[in-house]
Amino acid sequence: MLLFHGTLFSQSNRWQQAVEYKMDIQMDVKSHQFKGKQNLIYTNNSPDTLNRVFYHLYFNAFQPGSMMDVRSRNIQDPDGRVKDRISKLKENEIGYQKVASLTQNGKAVNFEVSGTILEVTLNEPILPGAKTEFNMEFKAQVPLQIRRSGRDNHEGIAYSMTQWYPKLAEYDHEGWHSNPYIGREFHGVWGDFDVKITIDSKYTIGGTGYLQNPDEIGHGYEDAGTEVKHGKGKLTWHFVAKNVMDFAWGADADYTHTTAQVPNGPKLHFFYQSNNKTEKNWTDLKSYAVKAFEYMNEHFGKYPYEQYSFVQGGDGGMEYPMATLLLGETSFRGLVGTAVHELIHSWYQHLLGTNESLYAWMDEGFTSYATSEVMSVLFNSNQNPHKYSYLGYLSLVKAGLEEPSSLHADHFNTNRAYSISAYSKGAVFLNQLKYIIGKEAFDRGMLRYFNTWKFKHPTPNDFIRIMEKESGLELHWYLNYWIHTTKTIDYAIKSVKDQNDKTQVTLERIGEVIMPIDLLVEYKDGSKKLYYIPLRVMRGEKKNDGYGGEWIVKEDWPWTYPTYTLEIEGTLDDIKKIEIDPKLGMADTNRDNNQLNKNKIKQLQQAD
């Protein structure tokens, strides 16, 4: 059973909260301020009685002295887009969300603003299975664009409206997630949005949700790609989105609006300022975006909504339900790469809904893995698509800056450690898992993971259990080593010697992370044999993973043994090369000791 509008589902005794937002927004583009009325129906599907709730007030981060400002000015490698810019904002450039009134079931409640969090003490507890109604009036000022949200970005886009409304924090099986906004990741409650935005008629809006009044609005929505005609006065844009975790939009007076259709998939909308830096790239982007959606639907699960929008805005690329904001004036490959990465977040953030603050590697890492796969197909690359994820991870290890991936996203010592841990090491986690269990089981597992856990906030254990079921192997050892520690992989060929008419090979585990071993032996006559050594703790082995030649399964390697000796067919005179992990599936920190070629073998023979 799947959650929809407060319905419980029977998946591992888990439950989901539900929200229904109705918002009426009055935008003043001269002051960059707006007034809002918000009606929120909240369903408590948890087994717990709630005496408090929390709202995020993200715009409050864009004020001198905010936690985001202080963090950026004190971390040793600040985000170049932020640095000390927040501290220099003037009064008419800062962001804020001020709550004028808040009621629960018609009665005023006490609340307190604590930075970017509104702490609300309820008049009456919300019992398990009960609903409550909140009504809020608020006003806000859109900050000068610093990070993701804001007005007047450096490409000249008027409004990047993300994290723009008071948003109820998520309460799930791990409790409340009322983390202050430091500039990292997000989490949210699935629900329905009914949003009316009144703004000067010269502006075109694109973002989350389906426009309910296209005939009234015009702006190319009736026939996207036609000339946009602006009137005078104001227009009210009415959007509806169902079963999403957030609502974002961009607005500009100079947007061009075009569309493309994904076969058996969503209609894609593109909003951008047409000029000599954008027109060709954004026109060409359409066919690439269509192909990306087709690939993701086939290999990673079906996108369930009927629409997706690419909106020029923000300060880079940032994902939201049914939409992304991304910079428009960049190279074509850069534009496609960002667009593909952000749309893939629809799978690993907005449909699976992993808490990316706690498990950033499950969102950014899985998205990075899939991005590399899709980009390799789109651009017909023959290179290893995950090469740069491995290089990024290994560079962090070499620098001595690595921290466990299980750390909360806001609490890494450096931005570099967070980024590589989340994006690169998270992608390596998947590609290495594919090495451990084999491609067929891995591909099945990725589809099963999506289909089992979409709309359900999966955790690391939920993912690894899916992969255990598909592979028939025990895998928690891998999850623990790779995510909860900074231990590294280093396997070596320690020695080889003739043993009658065969060769005795001794392997050594130098690093602390244990792994099964693929050992390829190439003979001078052109034949190949792959000796596969499972780990005992896996309680099984993978199937031949596409190697040519004979596949030979050897005895398990107990993890407490630092070395492992096996016999292979042929003498040293017969062997051309012996190599650990020839497909480069492991993030081995020292590959120099992974291979013996005929010259090294000859040297060893002479030394004997």
Number of C-alpha atoms within 10 A of each C-alpha: 8 17 19 17 18 22 15 18 15 10 12 7 8 16 22 25 23 23 25 20 21 17 20 19 20 19 21 14 15 7 11 19 18 19 16 22 18 19 19 21 19 22 23 24 24 21 12 13 14 16 13 15 19 23 19 27 27 24 26 26 25 29 23 20 14 19 19 25 22 16 17 24 19 11 14 12 14 16 16 9 14 17 19 19 19 27 19 12 17 13 10 13 20 23 29 21 26 17 18 10 14 20 17 18 15 10 12 15 16 13 17 12 17 12 19 25 23 23 17 17 16 18 15 14 14 21 17 14 16 14 16 16 15 18 20 18 18 18 19 22 24 28 29 24 28 21 20 22 28 30 27 18 21 13 14 13 24 23 27 31 22 24 20 22 24 25 21 21 20 25 21 19 14 7 10 13 20 19 16 19 22 19 19 16 18 22 22 23 24 27 23 24 23 20 23 21 19 17 21 20 19 19 20 25 21 27 29 25 28 18 19 15 14 16 11 12 21 18 25 18 20 13 14 17 14 13 12 19 11 15 14 8 9 15 18 19 21 19 20 17 21 16 21 23 25 24 26 22 23 30 24 23 17 17 23 21 25 21 18 17 16 18 11 10 18 20 16 21 21 24 26 26 23 18 10 9 14 20 16 12 20 23 14 13 20 21 14 19 22 18 17 24 23 20 18 19 17 11 15 23 17 18 20 13 16 15 19 27 25 31 28 31 35 30 21 15 20 22 22 25 25 28 28 31 31 23 24 28 20 12 12 17 13 14 21 22 19 20 25 25 25 25 27 27 27 23 27 25 29 26 23 23 27 27 21 21 21 19 23 27 30 29 28 28 26 27 25 28 25 26 26 21 18 25 19 16 15 17 10 9 11 8 8 12 17 20 13 14 24 23 17 18 24 21 15 18 17 10 9 11 15 23 21 18 25 19 17 16 24 19 12 19 14 17 19 18 22 26 20 26 29 26 24 27 31 29 30 29 25 19 23 21 20 20 22 27 25 19 19 15 19 22 16 16 23 20 17 19 21 21 15 17 20 20 24 21 25 21 16 16 11 14 19 19 17 21 25 18 13 18 23 16 18 20 19 16 13 20 16 13 16 23 21 14 15 16 17 17 17 21 27 22 22 16 14 21 17 16 14 9 10 15 20 18 18 16 20 18 20 15 16 15 20 24 22 22 22 26 21 23 24 20 20 12 9 8 13 20 19 25 20 23 21 22 20 15 18 23 12 15 22 21 15 16 15 10 14 11 14 13 18 14 16 14 12 19 21 15 16 8 9 15 17 17 15 14 16 19 14 17 17 23 14 15 22 20 19 24 20 25 22 16 12 16 17 26 21 21 19 14 16 11 16 20 19 23 15 18 11 13 21 14 11 15 14 8 7 7
